[in-house]
Amino acid sequence: MNKSRVALLWIAFGLACGALLLQARHLSQTRDDSLSRQRMLNQTIAQEQAAISKLGRLVEGVEADVADVRATLTPAVEATPASKDASLSPMERHALLRQEPTYQLAELDLRRAELRLKYGAFYQWLKLEPHQIAGFEAAEAKHDEEKEDLLAAAKAQGLHPTDRSLLQLWEKLARERHVAHQKYLGSEGAKA
């Protein structure tokens, strides 16, 4: 064999070895990337499982709250004279029952439990502190109560809820709710 042919074979061998090394590096990097993605995926799965577990505990807590409200409400309903008066229609009995303080407190507790169930994931997403959650729920309960009071006042005066004379009161109620949302949820939460 002549020297030039041997040199060409060595060059070809060197190029082939270089190509193999590049492929090996690429495969190694691809494997490392895959492992990194797998670790990230495992972390995401673990975080999602933790969130599902938290939501499960939240639902259990809400169910317990609802059971407590029912336990409080049942004796209150049975103790009202309206529950025993057969001459009253169901709507009249319900209207009288709603005037009972025990019923009103139980209804507020039930609303708070509903809020926790409805907004539980939202609370976690915003990473709210317990005092923020309690403040938000109290503000929502107050808003609902004021809304019902406004509806009752409109009905008592023979006005439709959308009557123009009530517009300023509805706007004030909406502004107060927005301010409460900003206070307890922050600007990001108030937008959501």
Order of alpha helices (4+ residues) and beta strands (2+ residues): alpha-alpha-alpha-alpha-alpha-alpha
